[in-house]
Amino acid sequence: LSFGGAQPAEESCRPSMQVKVVLPTGEVNVPVEPNSTPGHLKENLKYSIRVPPKQIKLTCEGRELDDIKPLTGEPNNVQDGAVLVAERREGVVEEDMSTKASPPPTMIKKEEPPKPKKPKKDVVRPTLVEGDVKKEKTLQPGHQGWAAKAAYLEAKSKKRHLVYLKIENIEEKKAYPEHEDFQVALALGDPQCSPVWTAVVQLLEIGEKARFTLSRKVLDFNPEGLAPDDYCSTWEVELLRVLEVEDVMEDFQQLLEIESSGGKERAEDLDNVSVHWRVRRWMPEGSFCIASSRERIAIMPGYGLVPIEDQNAPPVPISLGEGQQEAVEVIASRVGPGGQGHLYLKSQAMKSNRPAGCVIMDVEVVAMDPCRGPGTPGWKGWQNLINEREVGDQWLDEADGRRKQLETFGTLRKSTEDSKSAEAHVAEQVHKFAYNAERRYRRALKWIDMDKKEDRKIQLEQATLRMRLAKAMSLAHMRFGENPDPATAAEKAALKEGRQLLSEVLKVSEALNNSSVRYECMKMNLQVCIQDEDVVEARKVLSQLQEERPEDEDLKSDNARINRLENDLSLKQGAGTVEELQKDLQQAVTAGDKPKVSEILESLLGMFKESKVTYDAVKTCKVGKDVGNAMKMGDPDIAALGRKAVGEIQALAQRAALGI
């Protein structure tokens, strides 16, 4: 689920040739592909002519064009620069869209950027003093009194007051928002908005319009660009509505308005939900639509090809809880079919897979798939099991692909400050995608247990699910980077469970005499052994795999991974040995035991020369300082050994800098 639109103009109509289309409301030049058809063109024309495509008559030089034949082919013969006339067919039209009093389609303003943030000298939210907010006179009386709840204005609160306003800068005759269809939306008490607006709203009844004199300096505080901040003192403000909304994280970053709750049923984790979504810009100038699941490309006089919202577009499916569009999931989990909600997001909230800046996410839940396993509506048995496993397989392939990217990057170059954030992002994707796969496999296994069927086909499917679950669990906890932290308790538990699952699958594959499942199980067991740092078992499994299929190219990569693992474990062991030798050296220097000091320096020198320890380990334990103390004992032989050791430490540093 992405916010790129359904049919981008640059993809749907590459500018191979130009035609002029004459519409009832004007003319427009349109780029089209020569092999596209008049039927394709009518799909884009229906939004401006406002009738179904089959009721549009498209002619060129008096000839009606054939909908299914290419524009440039027989019998259409449309040439570059041709003039096409588009009009409604005469007579009564079946399914006539024009009989409905529907509004014209909404244009999607993809180019509408977030409001640029002005440089501020004072980044601390100002405190109001007497005279900062002065109500001069009421211009229009209100129709409903109200009072702000003090708890909703606090830094931490589950509820907030969201107010809708019309604001005008009187000195410059500048209205906010710029169009009558929009309203300025602000949360009272928002620490990223000037406190003047909270004070202004508290002086108004709902429906009241009044003139205020506001402090220019206090008004200027506007880090998120949600409120007007012109250098002006005289303002007129009308309070349109006051709503109580949910603060999802209790920090003013995610404000949820439920417009209608819909049906009683609520979506659960991994449920398939059909929704319409829209993204609007959240700024005082107006809440322009900048992305939509209903996006289509229309031919509009005066504009040409433009993205618009098609209110007849079908809903799009999402799987709840998989994190592909968090904002959509937040709303879809809180309303039933027919319900609608709006999530107001600050610039740093839920940043992934959405337009940058402050936005408003609108979501309408259309329908839910009620199937949740055996005995629930829509259960189709084997078909549902296979579908669930295939979704898990897709996530597992995504996770494994990103794992390979990270490992390839790690073998080709050393991590830098510039690359670490990108590496961390890819590692996060590995964990997220693997966790999605894990949940799918667990749910499918649960369904098998609930269905209580034990034929050979089900046994094989169960074995396949178990071994892929083992791989997903290991990937969900896999550590990356040059010096990863030790395995957590959660990772150790996951690897233990994974190895148990694979052991069971191996027995089942042998009992069913299924060599393909057995081989796949052994390959996954190899991956888990490598992650579990069990070199002995990994070598054993690799040897068995090589005997069975020596032509398998993946085994060469696995052999290289085991070699790297052995080297890493050797370096870890070397780091422990250096720390032990360091303690012995400190004691020998304190005791003045020169023979012992010489012996320890020889051991350290050998480790440094043979790179049996990393420079990071040497730097962390600061063994060089203790070598320097030994050199000060006054013994020339010890001093010479110390100089050699220091030289090898410097060589280690150079090799580390080169990534060797």
MOSUL-V895388 format. One record per residue. N is the residue number from 1. PSI is psi in whole degrees, 0 to 359 (* if undefined). Layout:
# MOSUL-V895388
n={N:N}
psi={PSI:PSI}
This chain:
# MOSUL-V895388
n={1:2:3:4:5:6:7:8:9:10:11:12:13:14:15:16:17:18:19:20:21:22:23:24:25:26:27:28:29:30:31:32:33:34:35:36:37:38:39:40:41:42:43:44:45:46:47:48:49:50:51:52:53:54:55:56:57:58:59:60:61:62:63:64:65:66:67:68:69:70:71:72:73:74:75:76:77:78:79:80:81:82:83:84:85:86:87:88:89:90:91:92:93:94:95:96:97:98:99:100:101:102:103:104:105:106:107:108:109:110:111:112:113:114:115:116:117:118:119:120:121:122:123:124:125:126:127:128:129:130:131:132:133:134:135:136:137:138:139:140:141:142:143:144:145:146:147:148:149:150:151:152:153:154:155:156:157:158:159:160:161:162:163:164:165:166:167:168:169:170:171:172:173:174:175:176:177:178:179:180:181:182:183:184:185:186:187:188:189:190:191:192:193:194:195:196:197:198:199:200:201:202:203:204:205:206:207:208:209:210:211:212:213:214:215:216:217:218:219:220:221:222:223:224:225:226:227:228:229:230:231:232:233:234:235:236:237:238:239:240:241:242:243:244:245:246:247:248:249:250:251:252:253:254:255:256:257:258:259:260:261:262:263:264:265:266:267:268:269:270:271:272:273:274:275:276:277:278:279:280:281:282:283:284:285:286:287:288:289:290:291:292:293:294:295:296:297:298:299:300:301:302:303:304:305:306:307:308:309:310:311:312:313:314:315:316:317:318:319:320:321:322:323:324:325:326:327:328:329:330:331:332:333:334:335:336:337:338:339:340:341:342:343:344:345:346:347:348:349:350:351:352:353:354:355:356:357:358:359:360:361:362:363:364:365:366:367:368:369:370:371:372:373:374:375:376:377:378:379:380:381:382:383:384:385:386:387:388:389:390:391:392:393:394:395:396:397:398:399:400:401:402:403:404:405:406:407:408:409:410:411:412:413:414:415:416:417:418:419:420:421:422:423:424:425:426:427:428:429:430:431:432:433:434:435:436:437:438:439:440:441:442:443:444:445:446:447:448:449:450:451:452:453:454:455:456:457:458:459:460:461:462:463:464:465:466:467:468:469:470:471:472:473:474:475:476:477:478:479:480:481:482:483:484:485:486:487:488:489:490:491:492:493:494:495:496:497:498:499:500:501:502:503:504:505:506:507:508:509:510:511:512:513:514:515:516:517:518:519:520:521:522:523:524:525:526:527:528:529:530:531:532:533:534:535:536:537:538:539:540:541:542:543:544:545:546:547:548:549:550:551:552:553:554:555:556:557:558:559:560:561:562:563:564:565:566:567:568:569:570:571:572:573:574:575:576:577:578:579:580:581:582:583:584:585:586:587:588:589:590:591:592:593:594:595:596:597:598:599:600:601:602:603:604:605:606:607:608:609:610:611:612:613:614:615:616:617:618:619:620:621:622:623:624:625:626:627:628:629:630:631:632:633:634:635:636:637:638:639:640:641:642:643:644:645:646:647:648:649:650:651:652:653:654:655:656:657:658:659:660}
psi={113:167:41:347:159:320:80:142:321:342:319:330:81:138:68:326:160:140:153:127:124:116:164:336:4:184:155:136:132:131:133:161:140:326:5:166:162:329:320:316:323:329:326:336:339:335:330:325:334:45:160:152:322:345:12:131:121:118:156:117:38:351:131:133:147:122:326:357:149:149:317:351:177:143:9:311:45:129:164:129:2:157:122:138:125:127:164:145:153:156:182:132:128:139:39:116:335:346:344:136:60:146:160:153:146:128:140:118:77:331:357:107:163:154:126:139:128:143:135:137:322:112:3:134:126:159:133:142:169:131:348:327:118:119:115:308:156:128:335:123:154:170:357:125:159:165:135:142:124:322:329:344:353:165:321:119:144:343:151:159:119:122:149:128:158:127:141:130:105:322:326:3:48:123:143:124:176:339:147:333:343:169:151:125:125:148:126:136:3:121:349:25:148:137:349:326:324:317:319:311:324:345:4:146:161:128:349:145:131:161:137:152:122:147:124:321:316:326:333:339:113:59:329:355:33:342:159:143:32:154:79:149:331:123:148:130:132:126:113:312:155:123:150:123:163:133:103:315:5:40:19:7:330:105:123:121:121:108:317:138:344:202:171:330:141:142:143:175:130:3:146:125:136:127:160:136:156:144:127:150:134:97:160:335:335:153:72:142:126:352:152:146:344:11:133:167:127:156:112:130:135:347:327:222:120:147:132:169:123:108:346:4:145:157:161:147:145:155:117:132:358:358:19:330:91:320:318:319:324:315:316:335:348:352:157:182:132:352:156:148:163:128:116:117:128:171:332:4:131:58:337:139:43:160:148:162:187:128:163:124:119:131:134:122:121:314:163:144:117:356:119:34:182:136:357:157:137:2:125:19:239:320:317:322:312:318:317:317:322:324:317:320:321:315:321:320:320:316:315:325:319:327:315:322:313:318:323:316:317:330:340:330:162:144:142:172:327:327:342:321:321:319:318:322:316:320:320:322:319:310:317:312:321:322:321:318:317:315:323:314:320:320:319:320:322:320:321:317:322:327:334:49:142:34:173:320:316:321:318:319:319:318:317:315:319:317:328:331:319:318:317:318:319:318:328:342:5:138:144:169:172:320:73:152:160:156:136:169:324:319:317:319:319:317:323:313:321:317:326:317:316:326:319:319:321:319:318:317:323:321:324:358:46:102:327:317:320:315:316:322:317:321:320:325:323:315:318:321:320:314:327:0:34:85:320:310:323:317:321:313:319:318:318:319:319:326:320:315:79:342:354:110:331:332:333:318:320:321:320:322:320:321:317:321:316:319:317:318:324:319:321:318:322:322:320:321:319:318:321:315:325:315:317:321:318:316:319:320:317:321:351:24:88:317:319:321:316:319:316:320:323:318:315:318:318:319:319:317:317:7:43:5:149:157:324:320:319:318:320:315:351:43:337:326:320:328:319:321:324:323:339:6:349:3:122:324:318:320:320:317:320:318:320:318:317:320:320:328:319:322:321:317:319:317:323:320:329:356:21:*}
